[in-house]
Amino acid sequence: MFRTIIFVIGLLVLLVGLGSFFFKRTVKTPVLDRYKNPTGEYNTHVERAPRPTSAAVTVFGLLLSLASCFFVVGGTEVAIPVTAGKPGAELSSGIQFKAPWTKLVRFDKNYVTIQFEGEGNGPTDEIQVATKDNGVLFIDAALRFTIDFDEEGCSVKKLYSIVRSQDRLEQTLIISDFRKLTRDVYKDFGSTTFTVDRVSANDAMRAAATTQLAKYCVKVDDVLLRGIRPSEQVQNQINASLSAAQSIATKKAEAEAKRQEAQGTADAAVIAAEGKLEAARKESAANDLLQESLTPEILRLKYIEALRESQNRIIITDGDSDTGTIIDTRP
């Protein structure tokens, strides 16, 4: 509308400038010399607008009209002219020309990030989801995407026929579809195990968003789960589960401590018994060794040693052998 107004103003200025070349008027000037014109007659002459002024006005009007017909398409943009609701050919980046009454629809191919966070019921507030066990979670997420016309079947005309503008694409279709697919994904996950299932849920949301938004020529770069907040009911369930788990863990620890104590006592008894058995074995082995070592030669040696130490002792022999009886006579 603004360009159309500028075009009309420029066209009017152009017409005024052209008309000034042909406009003329008759001017009367009184004769001031009473002696030469005592009756008070007027001199008449024709005046025209100065040609430089007419030329300047004409050029200004022409430039103003032409300026409303030129526009620039940015390097990351794709545009399409629309006249009376009918889209024209795709316009690439650079300086382009169109009629001022033709609407120009632009699509930006830069990456866009939409945040879903904060309490409330707005389109970009946190997403409330119901889990498979009828729990309620509040999801903070971020969706990063770009419009990609390089995909097969994607074109500016097709996207325009679906959404009419990028604002409607983002605010109406992408946001509503992402909220819906997030709810659908979390139907398969539990409310009290969301911390364990977080990575799986994130991957499922990314896959669902990639498939769902591809029909709008949207390429999903990433889906991020920024936060998961359980409802009061779910939080109470989680606290009860944690309390039960802690109680079970405490009882298991106590049972394990008692088992280890009993096992330690049994192990000590076994070790003591094994020690006594080993000592008995060693003593038996020593006796066996001693018994085996008492040969006649050893006994004779022991006898000779006793004779050497026979002071204050009486040795009684039978006279037929080298052995005898030692009698100690010490007081």
C-alpha positions in Angstrom: 0.0 0.0 0.0 2.8 2.5 0.9 4.5 1.9 -2.5 1.2 2.4 -4.3 0.7 5.7 -2.6 4.3 6.8 -3.5 3.7 5.7 -7.1 0.5 7.8 -7.3 2.2 10.8 -5.8 5.1 10.5 -8.1 2.7 10.1 -11.1 0.9 13.3 -10.1 4.1 15.2 -9.7 5.2 13.9 -13.1 1.9 15.1 -14.7 2.3 18.5 -13.1 5.8 18.8 -14.4 4.8 17.9 -17.9 1.8 20.2 -17.8 4.0 23.1 -16.8 5.7 22.9 -20.1 2.5 23.8 -21.9 0.8 26.0 -19.3 0.8 29.7 -20.0 -1.1 32.7 -18.6 -1.8 36.3 -19.7 -0.6 38.9 -17.2 -1.8 42.5 -17.1 0.4 45.3 -15.7 -0.8 48.8 -15.3 1.0 51.6 -17.0 2.5 53.8 -14.4 3.3 56.7 -16.6 0.2 58.8 -16.5 1.4 61.2 -19.2 1.8 58.4 -21.7 -1.4 56.5 -20.6 -3.7 59.0 -19.0 -6.8 56.7 -19.4 -5.2 54.0 -17.0 -4.8 51.3 -19.6 -2.9 48.0 -19.0 -0.1 46.4 -20.8 -0.7 42.7 -21.4 1.9 39.8 -21.9 2.1 36.0 -21.8 4.0 34.2 -19.0 5.2 30.5 -18.9 6.7 28.5 -16.1 10.5 28.5 -16.2 11.7 25.5 -18.2 14.3 24.4 -15.6 11.7 24.3 -12.9 9.3 22.3 -15.1 12.1 19.9 -16.0 13.1 19.4 -12.3 9.5 18.7 -11.3 9.1 16.2 -14.2 12.3 14.4 -13.3 11.4 14.3 -9.6 8.0 12.8 -10.3 9.5 10.3 -12.7 12.1 9.1 -10.2 9.5 9.0 -7.4 7.3 6.7 -9.5 10.1 4.4 -10.6 11.5 4.2 -7.0 8.2 2.6 -5.9 8.7 -0.1 -8.5 12.2 -1.3 -7.5 13.0 -3.3 -4.4 15.8 -5.5 -3.1 15.7 -9.2 -2.2 18.2 -10.0 0.5 20.9 -12.6 0.1 19.2 -15.1 2.5 15.7 -14.4 1.1 13.5 -15.8 -1.5 10.5 -13.7 -2.7 7.4 -14.2 -4.8 5.2 -11.5 -6.3 1.5 -11.9 -5.8 -1.0 -10.0 -8.0 -4.7 -10.3 -7.1 -4.0 -13.5 -5.1 -2.1 -15.2 -8.0 1.7 -15.9 -7.3 4.2 -15.1 -10.0 7.7 -16.4 -10.7 10.2 -16.9 -7.9 12.5 -13.9 -7.4 16.1 -14.5 -6.3 18.3 -12.1 -4.3 19.3 -8.7 -5.8 17.5 -5.7 -7.2 14.1 -6.6 -8.7 11.3 -4.7 -10.5 7.5 -5.1 -9.9 4.4 -3.1 -10.2 3.8 -1.0 -7.0 0.4 -2.6 -6.5 1.9 -6.1 -6.6 2.3 -7.7 -3.2 5.7 -9.2 -2.4 5.9 -12.2 -0.1 9.3 -12.9 1.4 10.7 -16.2 3.0 13.9 -16.0 5.0 16.2 -19.0 4.7 18.2 -18.1 7.9 18.0 -20.4 10.9 15.2 -19.6 13.3 14.9 -20.8 16.9 11.6 -20.9 18.7 11.6 -21.3 22.5 8.8 -23.0 24.4 9.3 -22.0 28.0 7.6 -20.2 30.9 4.4 -20.9 32.7 1.2 -20.0 30.9 -1.1 -21.0 28.0 0.5 -18.9 25.2 1.7 -20.5 21.9 5.3 -20.4 23.0 4.9 -21.2 26.7 5.9 -24.5 28.2 4.2 -27.6 26.8 1.9 -29.6 29.0 2.0 -33.3 28.2 0.3 -36.4 29.6 2.3 -39.6 30.0 1.3 -43.2 29.5 0.6 -43.6 33.3 -1.7 -40.5 33.3 1.0 -38.3 34.8 1.4 -34.6 33.8 4.7 -33.0 32.9 5.6 -29.5 31.7 8.2 -29.4 29.0 10.6 -26.5 28.2 12.0 -27.1 24.7 13.6 -25.3 21.7 13.1 -25.9 18.0 15.8 -24.8 15.5 14.9 -24.9 11.8 15.3 -23.3 8.4 13.3 -23.1 5.3 14.9 -25.4 2.7 13.7 -25.2 -1.0 16.4 -27.6 -2.1 14.4 -30.6 -0.9 12.6 -32.5 -3.6 9.1 -31.3 -4.1 9.7 -28.0 -2.3 9.2 -24.6 -4.0 8.3 -21.1 -3.1 4.9 -21.4 -4.9 4.1 -24.6 -3.0 5.0 -23.0 0.3 3.0 -19.9 -0.5 0.0 -22.0 -1.5 0.1 -23.6 2.0 1.0 -20.8 4.4 0.7 -17.5 2.5 3.5 -15.9 4.6 6.4 -16.8 6.9 4.7 -15.4 9.9 1.8 -17.7 9.4 4.2 -20.6 8.8 6.0 -20.0 12.2 3.1 -18.8 14.4 0.4 -21.1 13.2 1.7 -24.2 11.6 5.2 -24.9 13.1 4.3 -23.9 16.7 1.0 -25.8 16.8 2.4 -28.9 15.1 5.4 -29.0 17.4 3.3 -28.7 20.5 1.1 -31.5 19.2 3.9 -33.9 18.3 5.5 -33.3 21.7 2.3 -34.4 23.4 2.1 -37.5 21.1 5.7 -38.5 21.9 5.3 -38.4 25.6 2.3 -40.7 25.5 4.9 -43.5 25.3 6.9 -42.5 28.3 6.4 -42.8 32.0 6.0 -39.8 34.3 8.3 -40.9 37.0 11.1 -42.1 34.7 11.4 -39.0 32.6 15.0 -38.3 33.7 16.0 -41.8 32.5 13.9 -41.5 29.3 15.1 -37.9 28.5 17.5 -38.8 25.8 15.1 -41.2 24.1 12.3 -38.6 24.3 14.5 -36.0 22.8 15.5 -38.3 19.9 11.8 -39.2 19.3 10.8 -35.5 19.3 13.5 -34.7 16.8 12.5 -37.5 14.5 8.8 -36.6 14.7 9.5 -32.9 14.0 11.7 -33.7 11.0 9.0 -35.9 9.4 6.0 -33.6 10.3 7.5 -30.2 9.2 9.1 -31.5 6.0 5.8 -31.0 4.3 6.1 -27.3 4.9 9.6 -27.2 3.3 11.1 -26.9 6.8 14.4 -28.6 7.7 14.8 -29.3 11.4 18.3 -28.6 12.6 17.8 -29.7 16.2 15.3 -30.1 19.0 16.5 -29.4 22.6 14.8 -30.4 25.8 15.7 -27.5 28.1 13.8 -28.6 31.1 11.1 -31.0 32.4 9.0 -30.0 35.4 6.6 -32.6 36.9 3.2 -31.7 38.2 2.5 -31.8 41.9 0.8 -35.2 41.6 3.8 -36.6 39.7 6.2 -35.0 42.2 4.4 -36.7 45.0 4.7 -40.1 43.2 8.4 -39.5 42.6 8.9 -38.7 46.3 7.1 -41.8 47.3 9.1 -43.9 44.8 12.3 -42.4 46.1 11.3 -43.0 49.7 10.4 -46.6 49.0 13.7 -47.2 47.0 15.7 -45.6 49.9 13.9 -47.9 52.4 14.6 -51.0 50.3 18.2 -49.9 49.8 18.6 -49.4 53.6 17.2 -52.9 54.3 19.4 -54.4 51.7 22.4 -52.7 53.2 21.5 -53.9 56.7 21.0 -57.5 55.5 24.3 -57.4 53.6 26.1 -56.1 56.7 24.6 -59.0 58.8 25.5 -61.5 56.1 29.1 -60.2 55.9 29.3 -60.3 59.8 28.1 -63.9 59.8 30.4 -64.8 56.9 33.3 -63.2 58.8 32.6 -65.2 61.9 32.3 -68.4 59.9 35.5 -67.6 57.9 37.3 -67.0 61.2 36.2 -70.3 62.6 37.3 -72.1 59.4 40.6 -70.3 59.4 41.2 -71.3 63.1 40.3 -74.9 62.3 42.5 -74.9 59.3 45.3 -73.5 61.5 44.9 -76.3 64.1 44.8 -78.9 61.4 47.9 -77.5 59.8 49.7 -77.4 63.2 48.7 -81.1 63.8 50.0 -82.0 60.4 53.3 -80.3 61.0 53.6 -82.0 64.5 52.8 -85.4 63.0 55.3 -84.8 60.2 58.0 -83.8 62.8 57.3 -87.0 64.9 57.5 -89.1 61.8 60.7 -87.5 60.9 62.1 -88.0 64.4 61.0 -91.6 64.4 62.7 -92.3 61.1 65.9 -90.6 62.3 66.4 -92.7 65.5 68.6 -95.4 63.8 71.1 -97.6 65.8 74.0 -95.3 64.8 72.1 -92.3 66.1 71.3 -94.0 69.4 75.0 -95.1 69.8 76.0 -91.5 69.2 73.6 -90.2 71.8 75.0 -92.9 74.2 78.6 -91.8 73.7 77.6 -88.1 74.3 75.9 -89.2 77.5 79.1 -90.9 78.6 81.1 -87.8 78.1 78.7 -85.9 80.4 78.7 -88.8 83.0 80.4 -86.8 85.8 78.7 -87.6 89.1 76.9 -90.4 87.3 77.2 -94.3 87.7 77.1 -96.3 84.5 76.1 -99.9 84.9 76.8 -102.3 82.0 76.3 -106.0 81.6 79.8 -106.4 80.2 78.7 -108.0 77.0 77.6 -104.9 75.1 78.5 -101.3 74.5 75.4 -100.1 76.2 74.6 -99.7 79.9 72.4 -97.9 82.4 73.2 -94.4 83.6 72.4 -93.6 87.2 72.5 -90.0 88.3 74.3 -89.7 91.8 74.0 -85.9 92.1 72.5 -84.7 95.2 
